[in-house]
């Protein structure tokens, strides 16, 4: 089965103690280990203002993880567990490897188009001598 790369972002209530946030991160790491996934990196972004209200909150504690896995079951299990946590007010997973494949595909198409385009040799134009300004005229450069 093909290995996939995911971003997992979840937001905790702003009043959640730091120890509880760390316990959630540890729980995510344990689920990944149980299901054969690997956490590439985890970042605690701290308390940030939300773009819109979520569960009556205007800010939340953001946690970001990048996960590599062969099984989509891991992501489903993480989403299930985050969905029942009282501290978590919002979560989102994003599959990155599809975006990377798409970027490579479009990059190859651009390269092919560029290779087909004929290169034009542009000869440098002879510099025309600048006409001296008349005594009473002002320059329009400003």
mmCIF file of the C-alpha atoms, coordinates in Angstrom:
data_MODEL
# 
_entry.id   MODEL 
# 
loop_
_atom_site.group_PDB 
_atom_site.id 
_atom_site.type_symbol 
_atom_site.label_atom_id 
_atom_site.label_alt_id 
_atom_site.label_comp_id 
_atom_site.label_asym_id 
_atom_site.label_entity_id 
_atom_site.label_seq_id 
_atom_site.pdbx_PDB_ins_code 
_atom_site.Cartn_x 
_atom_site.Cartn_y 
_atom_site.Cartn_z 
_atom_site.occupancy 
_atom_site.B_iso_or_equiv 
_atom_site.pdbx_formal_charge 
_atom_site.auth_seq_id 
_atom_site.auth_comp_id 
_atom_site.auth_asym_id 
_atom_site.auth_atom_id 
_atom_site.pdbx_PDB_model_num 
ATOM 1   C CA . UNK A 1 1   ? 0.000   0.000  0.000   1.00 0.00 ? 1   UNK A CA 1 
ATOM 2   C CA . UNK A 1 2   ? 1.195   3.514  -0.810  1.00 0.00 ? 2   UNK A CA 1 
ATOM 3   C CA . UNK A 1 3   ? 2.508   5.731  1.962   1.00 0.00 ? 3   UNK A CA 1 
ATOM 4   C CA . UNK A 1 4   ? 0.556   8.953  2.479   1.00 0.00 ? 4   UNK A CA 1 
ATOM 5   C CA . UNK A 1 5   ? 1.365   12.216 4.191   1.00 0.00 ? 5   UNK A CA 1 
ATOM 6   C CA . UNK A 1 6   ? -1.220  14.146 6.229   1.00 0.00 ? 6   UNK A CA 1 
ATOM 7   C CA . UNK A 1 7   ? -1.384  17.408 8.156   1.00 0.00 ? 7   UNK A CA 1 
ATOM 8   C CA . UNK A 1 8   ? -3.425  17.202 11.348  1.00 0.00 ? 8   UNK A CA 1 
ATOM 9   C CA . UNK A 1 9   ? -4.438  20.450 13.011  1.00 0.00 ? 9   UNK A CA 1 
ATOM 10  C CA . UNK A 1 10  ? -6.616  20.608 16.082  1.00 0.00 ? 10  UNK A CA 1 
ATOM 11  C CA . UNK A 1 11  ? -7.725  23.487 18.257  1.00 0.00 ? 11  UNK A CA 1 
ATOM 12  C CA . UNK A 1 12  ? -8.279  23.180 21.992  1.00 0.00 ? 12  UNK A CA 1 
ATOM 13  C CA . UNK A 1 13  ? -10.390 25.415 24.190  1.00 0.00 ? 13  UNK A CA 1 
ATOM 14  C CA . UNK A 1 14  ? -8.368  28.446 25.355  1.00 0.00 ? 14  UNK A CA 1 
ATOM 15  C CA . UNK A 1 15  ? -8.794  27.526 29.059  1.00 0.00 ? 15  UNK A CA 1 
ATOM 16  C CA . UNK A 1 16  ? -7.307  24.036 28.563  1.00 0.00 ? 16  UNK A CA 1 
ATOM 17  C CA . UNK A 1 17  ? -4.292  23.510 30.834  1.00 0.00 ? 17  UNK A CA 1 
ATOM 18  C CA . UNK A 1 18  ? -0.981  22.927 29.044  1.00 0.00 ? 18  UNK A CA 1 
ATOM 19  C CA . UNK A 1 19  ? -0.681  19.467 30.632  1.00 0.00 ? 19  UNK A CA 1 
ATOM 20  C CA . UNK A 1 20  ? -3.994  18.422 29.058  1.00 0.00 ? 20  UNK A CA 1 
ATOM 21  C CA . UNK A 1 21  ? -2.864  19.643 25.637  1.00 0.00 ? 21  UNK A CA 1 
ATOM 22  C CA . UNK A 1 22  ? 0.341   17.626 26.014  1.00 0.00 ? 22  UNK A CA 1 
ATOM 23  C CA . UNK A 1 23  ? -1.723  14.567 27.015  1.00 0.00 ? 23  UNK A CA 1 
ATOM 24  C CA . UNK A 1 24  ? -3.726  14.952 23.796  1.00 0.00 ? 24  UNK A CA 1 
ATOM 25  C CA . UNK A 1 25  ? -0.510  15.134 21.775  1.00 0.00 ? 25  UNK A CA 1 
ATOM 26  C CA . UNK A 1 26  ? 0.749   12.001 23.551  1.00 0.00 ? 26  UNK A CA 1 
ATOM 27  C CA . UNK A 1 27  ? -2.543  10.233 22.799  1.00 0.00 ? 27  UNK A CA 1 
ATOM 28  C CA . UNK A 1 28  ? -2.202  11.136 19.099  1.00 0.00 ? 28  UNK A CA 1 
ATOM 29  C CA . UNK A 1 29  ? 1.360   9.772  19.124  1.00 0.00 ? 29  UNK A CA 1 
ATOM 30  C CA . UNK A 1 30  ? 0.188   6.517  20.770  1.00 0.00 ? 30  UNK A CA 1 
ATOM 31  C CA . UNK A 1 31  ? -2.592  5.996  18.223  1.00 0.00 ? 31  UNK A CA 1 
ATOM 32  C CA . UNK A 1 32  ? -0.078  6.569  15.427  1.00 0.00 ? 32  UNK A CA 1 
ATOM 33  C CA . UNK A 1 33  ? 2.300   4.025  16.922  1.00 0.00 ? 33  UNK A CA 1 
ATOM 34  C CA . UNK A 1 34  ? -0.520  1.461  17.370  1.00 0.00 ? 34  UNK A CA 1 
ATOM 35  C CA . UNK A 1 35  ? -1.731  1.837  13.780  1.00 0.00 ? 35  UNK A CA 1 
ATOM 36  C CA . UNK A 1 36  ? 1.730   1.804  12.203  1.00 0.00 ? 36  UNK A CA 1 
ATOM 37  C CA . UNK A 1 37  ? 1.936   5.511  11.399  1.00 0.00 ? 37  UNK A CA 1 
ATOM 38  C CA . UNK A 1 38  ? 4.788   7.889  12.026  1.00 0.00 ? 38  UNK A CA 1 
ATOM 39  C CA . UNK A 1 39  ? 4.618   11.458 13.274  1.00 0.00 ? 39  UNK A CA 1 
ATOM 40  C CA . UNK A 1 40  ? 7.107   13.512 11.257  1.00 0.00 ? 40  UNK A CA 1 
ATOM 41  C CA . UNK A 1 41  ? 6.763   16.577 13.488  1.00 0.00 ? 41  UNK A CA 1 
ATOM 42  C CA . UNK A 1 42  ? 4.486   18.140 16.086  1.00 0.00 ? 42  UNK A CA 1 
ATOM 43  C CA . UNK A 1 43  ? 4.282   21.835 16.897  1.00 0.00 ? 43  UNK A CA 1 
ATOM 44  C CA . UNK A 1 44  ? 2.364   23.584 19.657  1.00 0.00 ? 44  UNK A CA 1 
ATOM 45  C CA . UNK A 1 45  ? 1.447   26.938 18.139  1.00 0.00 ? 45  UNK A CA 1 
ATOM 46  C CA . UNK A 1 46  ? -0.064  28.313 21.344  1.00 0.00 ? 46  UNK A CA 1 
ATOM 47  C CA . UNK A 1 47  ? -3.160  30.458 21.742  1.00 0.00 ? 47  UNK A CA 1 
ATOM 48  C CA . UNK A 1 48  ? -4.251  32.202 18.548  1.00 0.00 ? 48  UNK A CA 1 
ATOM 49  C CA . UNK A 1 49  ? -7.262  34.237 17.542  1.00 0.00 ? 49  UNK A CA 1 
ATOM 50  C CA . UNK A 1 50  ? -9.820  32.316 15.458  1.00 0.00 ? 50  UNK A CA 1 
ATOM 51  C CA . UNK A 1 51  ? -11.098 33.627 12.129  1.00 0.00 ? 51  UNK A CA 1 
ATOM 52  C CA . UNK A 1 52  ? -14.671 32.990 13.324  1.00 0.00 ? 52  UNK A CA 1 
ATOM 53  C CA . UNK A 1 53  ? -16.352 31.779 16.496  1.00 0.00 ? 53  UNK A CA 1 
ATOM 54  C CA . UNK A 1 54  ? -16.075 28.077 17.176  1.00 0.00 ? 54  UNK A CA 1 
ATOM 55  C CA . UNK A 1 55  ? -18.244 26.704 19.986  1.00 0.00 ? 55  UNK A CA 1 
ATOM 56  C CA . UNK A 1 56  ? -18.601 30.275 21.319  1.00 0.00 ? 56  UNK A CA 1 
ATOM 57  C CA . UNK A 1 57  ? -14.818 30.764 21.473  1.00 0.00 ? 57  UNK A CA 1 
ATOM 58  C CA . UNK A 1 58  ? -12.909 33.548 19.729  1.00 0.00 ? 58  UNK A CA 1 
ATOM 59  C CA . UNK A 1 59  ? -9.478  31.992 20.312  1.00 0.00 ? 59  UNK A CA 1 
ATOM 60  C CA . UNK A 1 60  ? -7.984  28.569 20.838  1.00 0.00 ? 60  UNK A CA 1 
ATOM 61  C CA . UNK A 1 61  ? -4.784  26.621 21.399  1.00 0.00 ? 61  UNK A CA 1 
ATOM 62  C CA . UNK A 1 62  ? -3.477  25.334 18.051  1.00 0.00 ? 62  UNK A CA 1 
ATOM 63  C CA . UNK A 1 63  ? -1.595  22.043 17.664  1.00 0.00 ? 63  UNK A CA 1 
ATOM 64  C CA . UNK A 1 64  ? -0.067  20.928 14.351  1.00 0.00 ? 64  UNK A CA 1 
ATOM 65  C CA . UNK A 1 65  ? 1.224   17.460 13.441  1.00 0.00 ? 65  UNK A CA 1 
ATOM 66  C CA . UNK A 1 66  ? 2.493   15.956 10.211  1.00 0.00 ? 66  UNK A CA 1 
ATOM 67  C CA . UNK A 1 67  ? 1.730   12.235 9.945   1.00 0.00 ? 67  UNK A CA 1 
ATOM 68  C CA . UNK A 1 68  ? 3.002   9.603  7.523   1.00 0.00 ? 68  UNK A CA 1 
ATOM 69  C CA . UNK A 1 69  ? 0.967   6.386  7.205   1.00 0.00 ? 69  UNK A CA 1 
ATOM 70  C CA . UNK A 1 70  ? 0.052   3.498  4.929   1.00 0.00 ? 70  UNK A CA 1 
ATOM 71  C CA . UNK A 1 71  ? -3.458  3.162  6.340   1.00 0.00 ? 71  UNK A CA 1 
ATOM 72  C CA . UNK A 1 72  ? -6.361  5.587  6.149   1.00 0.00 ? 72  UNK A CA 1 
ATOM 73  C CA . UNK A 1 73  ? -7.740  3.840  9.229   1.00 0.00 ? 73  UNK A CA 1 
ATOM 74  C CA . UNK A 1 74  ? -5.232  5.753  11.331  1.00 0.00 ? 74  UNK A CA 1 
ATOM 75  C CA . UNK A 1 75  ? -6.674  9.111  10.256  1.00 0.00 ? 75  UNK A CA 1 
ATOM 76  C CA . UNK A 1 76  ? -10.236 7.887  10.835  1.00 0.00 ? 76  UNK A CA 1 
ATOM 77  C CA . UNK A 1 77  ? -9.280  6.737  14.330  1.00 0.00 ? 77  UNK A CA 1 
ATOM 78  C CA . UNK A 1 78  ? -7.569  10.054 15.124  1.00 0.00 ? 78  UNK A CA 1 
ATOM 79  C CA . UNK A 1 79  ? -10.600 12.011 13.918  1.00 0.00 ? 79  UNK A CA 1 
ATOM 80  C CA . UNK A 1 80  ? -12.907 9.772  15.978  1.00 0.00 ? 80  UNK A CA 1 
ATOM 81  C CA . UNK A 1 81  ? -10.841 10.278 19.120  1.00 0.00 ? 81  UNK A CA 1 
ATOM 82  C CA . UNK A 1 82  ? -10.442 14.031 18.646  1.00 0.00 ? 82  UNK A CA 1 
ATOM 83  C CA . UNK A 1 83  ? -14.175 14.357 18.018  1.00 0.00 ? 83  UNK A CA 1 
ATOM 84  C CA . UNK A 1 84  ? -15.041 13.034 21.485  1.00 0.00 ? 84  UNK A CA 1 
ATOM 85  C CA . UNK A 1 85  ? -12.462 15.076 23.410  1.00 0.00 ? 85  UNK A CA 1 
ATOM 86  C CA . UNK A 1 86  ? -14.009 17.861 25.493  1.00 0.00 ? 86  UNK A CA 1 
ATOM 87  C CA . UNK A 1 87  ? -10.897 20.021 25.129  1.00 0.00 ? 87  UNK A CA 1 
ATOM 88  C CA . UNK A 1 88  ? -10.929 19.915 21.302  1.00 0.00 ? 88  UNK A CA 1 
ATOM 89  C CA . UNK A 1 89  ? -13.255 22.412 19.624  1.00 0.00 ? 89  UNK A CA 1 
ATOM 90  C CA . UNK A 1 90  ? -12.143 21.876 16.000  1.00 0.00 ? 90  UNK A CA 1 
ATOM 91  C CA . UNK A 1 91  ? -9.870  19.561 14.023  1.00 0.00 ? 91  UNK A CA 1 
ATOM 92  C CA . UNK A 1 92  ? -8.908  19.047 10.410  1.00 0.00 ? 92  UNK A CA 1 
ATOM 93  C CA . UNK A 1 93  ? -6.813  16.577 8.454   1.00 0.00 ? 93  UNK A CA 1 
ATOM 94  C CA . UNK A 1 94  ? -5.370  17.402 5.052   1.00 0.00 ? 94  UNK A CA 1 
ATOM 95  C CA . UNK A 1 95  ? -3.830  14.838 2.721   1.00 0.00 ? 95  UNK A CA 1 
ATOM 96  C CA . UNK A 1 96  ? -0.619  16.390 1.430   1.00 0.00 ? 96  UNK A CA 1 
ATOM 97  C CA . UNK A 1 97  ? 0.719   13.725 -0.907  1.00 0.00 ? 97  UNK A CA 1 
ATOM 98  C CA . UNK A 1 98  ? -2.111  14.313 -3.413  1.00 0.00 ? 98  UNK A CA 1 
ATOM 99  C CA . UNK A 1 99  ? -1.248  18.011 -3.564  1.00 0.00 ? 99  UNK A CA 1 
ATOM 100 C CA . UNK A 1 100 ? 2.422   17.179 -4.029  1.00 0.00 ? 100 UNK A CA 1 
ATOM 101 C CA . UNK A 1 101 ? 1.609   14.773 -6.877  1.00 0.00 ? 101 UNK A CA 1 
ATOM 102 C CA . UNK A 1 102 ? -0.553  17.416 -8.534  1.00 0.00 ? 102 UNK A CA 1 
ATOM 103 C CA . UNK A 1 103 ? 2.211   20.024 -8.228  1.00 0.00 ? 103 UNK A CA 1 
ATOM 104 C CA . UNK A 1 104 ? 4.745   17.632 -9.798  1.00 0.00 ? 104 UNK A CA 1 
ATOM 105 C CA . UNK A 1 105 ? 2.300   16.816 -12.599 1.00 0.00 ? 105 UNK A CA 1 
ATOM 106 C CA . UNK A 1 106 ? 1.729   20.487 -13.440 1.00 0.00 ? 106 UNK A CA 1 
ATOM 107 C CA . UNK A 1 107 ? 5.456   21.192 -13.125 1.00 0.00 ? 107 UNK A CA 1 
ATOM 108 C CA . UNK A 1 108 ? 6.201   18.512 -15.718 1.00 0.00 ? 108 UNK A CA 1 
ATOM 109 C CA . UNK A 1 109 ? 3.557   19.971 -18.052 1.00 0.00 ? 109 UNK A CA 1 
ATOM 110 C CA . UNK A 1 110 ? 5.117   23.439 -17.708 1.00 0.00 ? 110 UNK A CA 1 
ATOM 111 C CA . UNK A 1 111 ? 8.544   22.024 -18.488 1.00 0.00 ? 111 UNK A CA 1 
ATOM 112 C CA . UNK A 1 112 ? 7.229   20.258 -21.612 1.00 0.00 ? 112 UNK A CA 1 
ATOM 113 C CA . UNK A 1 113 ? 5.534   23.453 -22.836 1.00 0.00 ? 113 UNK A CA 1 
ATOM 114 C CA . UNK A 1 114 ? 8.677   25.464 -22.188 1.00 0.00 ? 114 UNK A CA 1 
ATOM 115 C CA . UNK A 1 115 ? 10.759  22.914 -24.108 1.00 0.00 ? 115 UNK A CA 1 
ATOM 116 C CA . UNK A 1 116 ? 8.413   23.124 -27.127 1.00 0.00 ? 116 UNK A CA 1 
ATOM 117 C CA . UNK A 1 117 ? 8.476   26.915 -27.256 1.00 0.00 ? 117 UNK A CA 1 
ATOM 118 C CA . UNK A 1 118 ? 11.071  28.236 -29.667 1.00 0.00 ? 118 UNK A CA 1 
ATOM 119 C CA . UNK A 1 119 ? 13.619  30.516 -28.128 1.00 0.00 ? 119 UNK A CA 1 
ATOM 120 C CA . UNK A 1 120 ? 13.733  33.936 -29.705 1.00 0.00 ? 120 UNK A CA 1 
ATOM 121 C CA . UNK A 1 121 ? 17.057  35.632 -30.004 1.00 0.00 ? 121 UNK A CA 1 
ATOM 122 C CA . UNK A 1 122 ? 16.381  39.247 -29.356 1.00 0.00 ? 122 UNK A CA 1 
ATOM 123 C CA . UNK A 1 123 ? 19.093  41.560 -30.594 1.00 0.00 ? 123 UNK A CA 1 
ATOM 124 C CA . UNK A 1 124 ? 19.690  44.492 -28.294 1.00 0.00 ? 124 UNK A CA 1 
ATOM 125 C CA . UNK A 1 125 ? 18.203  47.644 -29.772 1.00 0.00 ? 125 UNK A CA 1 
ATOM 126 C CA . UNK A 1 126 ? 20.616  50.423 -30.532 1.00 0.00 ? 126 UNK A CA 1 
ATOM 127 C CA . UNK A 1 127 ? 20.337  53.025 -27.866 1.00 0.00 ? 127 UNK A CA 1 
ATOM 128 C CA . UNK A 1 128 ? 18.906  56.209 -29.287 1.00 0.00 ? 128 UNK A CA 1 
ATOM 129 C CA . UNK A 1 129 ? 20.631  59.360 -28.076 1.00 0.00 ? 129 UNK A CA 1 
ATOM 130 C CA . UNK A 1 130 ? 18.491  61.252 -25.588 1.00 0.00 ? 130 UNK A CA 1 
ATOM 131 C CA . UNK A 1 131 ? 17.341  64.628 -26.854 1.00 0.00 ? 131 UNK A CA 1 
ATOM 132 C CA . UNK A 1 132 ? 18.378  67.502 -24.616 1.00 0.00 ? 132 UNK A CA 1 
ATOM 133 C CA . UNK A 1 133 ? 15.436  69.184 -22.894 1.00 0.00 ? 133 UNK A CA 1 
ATOM 134 C CA . UNK A 1 134 ? 14.654  72.720 -23.953 1.00 0.00 ? 134 UNK A CA 1 
ATOM 135 C CA . UNK A 1 135 ? 15.483  75.440 -21.485 1.00 0.00 ? 135 UNK A CA 1 
ATOM 136 C CA . UNK A 1 136 ? 11.870  76.202 -20.549 1.00 0.00 ? 136 UNK A CA 1 
ATOM 137 C CA . UNK A 1 137 ? 10.574  72.591 -20.361 1.00 0.00 ? 137 UNK A CA 1 
ATOM 138 C CA . UNK A 1 138 ? 10.419  70.600 -17.189 1.00 0.00 ? 138 UNK A CA 1 
ATOM 139 C CA . UNK A 1 139 ? 10.985  66.911 -16.941 1.00 0.00 ? 139 UNK A CA 1 
ATOM 140 C CA . UNK A 1 140 ? 7.883   64.730 -16.362 1.00 0.00 ? 140 UNK A CA 1 
ATOM 141 C CA . UNK A 1 141 ? 9.859   62.360 -14.170 1.00 0.00 ? 141 UNK A CA 1 
ATOM 142 C CA . UNK A 1 142 ? 8.710   62.593 -10.606 1.00 0.00 ? 142 UNK A CA 1 
# 
